[in-house]
Amino acid sequence: MTEQLNNNEPSQTTRAMHIVGINLGLLVAYFLLSRFTDGGILLYAMLIFVHVVTCIFTALVKRNWAWFFSCLLVLLIGFSTCVNFLKM
């Protein structure tokens, strides 16, 4: 009976992929917003900073590693995109 109830819930991996996917989607939105506004790289860097701090805080509160790894991805991809912005 317990097995039937657990089949309706999404698995831990599925939840983690949702967390990562939403955070990467927000990262793309930040990029597009900063690309087509006057603020440019400064706006992008501030949004990335707030996003990373929020992910770290959420990881600590929820005690969920998916939030922490998502934070690392956002930081890595966001930093590399900022460096690419500077080269343009």
N, C-alpha and C positions, 0 to 999 in steps of 0.2 A: 504494500500500500504506500509506503514512504517513497518507494522508487517511482511510482506513478506521479506523485506530487512534485518530485524534483524534476521530472521531464518537462514540465510546463515552465520552469524558471530558466532564464538564460544561463549558460555556463560562465564560469569565472573568466575564461579566455574571451568569450564574446563581450562581456562587460568591459574588459580591459581594452579590447579593440575599439569599442565605442568611445571610450575615454580618449584614447590616442587619436582616433579619427576626428572627433569634435575639436580637440585642441589643434590639430593640424589644419582643419578647416578654418578655425579662427585665425591661425597664422597667415593663411592665404588671404583672408579678408583684410587683415592688417596691412599686408603687402599692397593689395590693390588700393586700399584707402590712402596709404602714404604715397603711393606712386602717382596718384592723380590729384594730390592736394599740394599746397604751397609748403607745408611743414616738412615733407619729405622724410629724410633720414632721422631727424630729431623726433618726429611723431612716431615713426616706426620703432625706434629704440625705446622710447618711453612706454609704448604699448607692450613691447616684448618684456620689459622689466616688470611691469604690473602683472602681466600674464604669468611670468615665472614665479614671482612672489606668491601669487594666488595659488598656483599649482603646488608649491612647496607647503603652504599653509594647509591646503586641502589634504595633501598627503599625510601631514602630521596629524590632523584632526581625525581623518577617516582611517588612518593606519593602513593605507592601501598603496602597494608598490607601483601600481599602474599609474597613479598620479605622479609619482616621483620620476619614473622613466619617461612619462609624457613631458614632464618639465625639462628633463635633459634633452629630449628631442627638440622641443621648442627653443631651448637655449642654443643648441648646436646649429640648427637650421636658421634661426633668427640672426645669430651672430655672423654666420657665413653670408647671409643675404645683406646684412649691414655692410660688411666688408666689400661685397660686390657693388653696393650702392656707391661707396666711396671711390671705387675705381672708374665709375661712369663719368 
